Amino acid sequence: MSQTIISLLNKTKIDYSWSFSDKTRKDTAYITHGYHRYPAKFIPQIVSRLAEKYTSKGDLIVDPFGGCGTTLVESKVMGRLSIGVDINPVAVLITKAKITPIDPKKVERVFTALKGKLDTYNKDTKVKAPEHERIDYWFKPEEKRKLAFIFTEILKLRDRDIRDFFYCGFSNILKNCSIWLQKSNKPTRDLIKKPSDPIQTFFKQVKMMMRGNARFYELSKQRNHLEVPSQVYCTDARTIPVKDNAVSLVVTSPPYVTSYEYADLHQLTALWMEYTKDLSDFRKRFIGTSYHNKKDLVLNSVLAEKIRNELLGKDKKTAEEVSTYFSEMNQVFAEMKRMLKKGGKTCIVIGNTSLKGVEILNAEVFAEQLQNLGLKILNIIKREIPSKNLPSVRDEKTGRFARITDKNKTYAYPTEYILVMEK
Ligand SMILES: C[S@@+](CC[C@H](N)C(=O)[O-])C[C@H]1O[C@@H](n2cnc3c(N)ncnc32)[C@H](O)[C@@H]1O
């Protein structure tokens, strides 16, 4: 079976209508989508197109790897009920803020009062700054004091939704206000960085969010969707709080093996919000992390076994990490099948990678695992991931900078698949 799947995916042509290359950052960050940066988030247009095709108003959509809530926001806009889970509490905080339209007048009122208070800050202002060596590792004393002041004032807000809205804004400014190397997704310090001023940066962030909230609120009100249920839970993708046979559509983009360490990436927010004191324990709960489990691995795919064996010849640790990943993903797929209605669809957005010179055919393995669990392939979409900033390369002959799109280059945009499977 794995050979048939490999050739099916190989012969799938790119469908350019799924690239959405005409969409600008403004389109992909519309309403609340631009509240917070999040690594590897997908664009809302993918979700809305799939939801349009495979669901009707009132159906339930689930995202087991919800991330910053793209699926849930789009579901709400379209009047679909939705449930998202993520193991990362930072993702849950962001999602909660993004799926909750708040009366713009109310946000304006609270912000005016909060701003008034924050504007009174001076060097004599009494502030109870947190005592945590990791906070001191990332923040200089001046920024730490200001951030602590903002944080304490948010904590005083009584309305839970409003508080989460401002916490989300607070979370998104932490990187700029710290000495985290700005361009890096890895936890690296930049000792000569001049961090942004927390209070001014916070004001700017909140104003951007207020514009997004106002648009989201108006749109939801116009469509009568303000009360459409949307829930996010901080839990594992293998234990989703949804009844059997209840879901019309699953849309998700899973984590990749040893790609992003979400636990490390979101440690600034996790530290301030006190989500975790022990980073190493936190890490283990993520699928795709470099932590690996050697026991009871069920890969449920001939191709996954083949990839493991190939890797074993190169690097044992990587082989174990990849096997753990495929085995854990298989458990997530079993959970998806349990939740889906008969005829329900699952759409998995995934690309292939390579590790230690071995091709990690995620899409092919996932399709095989899902088939072995009893789902059938309904459609395979291959899409190009357009990059707005094409990197330039040096021309091999002249040494001059050349555009990657020059005719003499055989550069291809990165691609990924959307596997559409049916129960
Ligand atoms: C590629 S991201 C999803 C991004 C999402 N589509 C969006 O638009 O924001 C993968 C997500 O899987 C989450 N994740 C990793 N392991 C998990 C687990 N065991 N259970 C639930 N979520 C998990 C990560 O925290 C991360 O947010």
The ligand as a Gaussian input file, in Angstrom:
#p B3LYP/6-31G(d) Opt

LIG

0 1
 C        2.229000      23.833000      13.343000
 S        1.600000      24.341000      14.877000
 C       -0.083000      24.656000      14.534000
 C       -0.285000      26.063000      14.047000
 C       -1.745000      26.384000      13.783000
 N       -2.245000      25.758000      12.582000
 C       -1.940000      27.893000      13.675000
 O       -2.391000      28.377000      12.629000
 O       -1.564000      28.597000      14.627000
 C        1.570000      22.842000      15.783000
 C        1.031000      22.970000      17.198000
 O        0.994000      21.670000      17.801000
 C        1.085000      21.863000      19.209000
 N        1.368000      20.582000      19.849000
 C        2.539000      19.894000      19.918000
 N        2.367000      18.758000      20.614000
 C        1.065000      18.698000      20.988000
 C        0.281000      17.746000      21.702000
 N        0.829000      16.652000      22.233000
 N       -1.040000      17.996000      21.860000
 C       -1.603000      19.139000      21.365000
 N       -0.900000      20.086000      20.699000
 C        0.413000      19.865000      20.505000
 C        2.187000      22.916000      19.331000
 O        2.115000      23.564000      20.575000
 C        1.840000      23.836000      18.150000
 O        1.043000      24.898000      18.582000

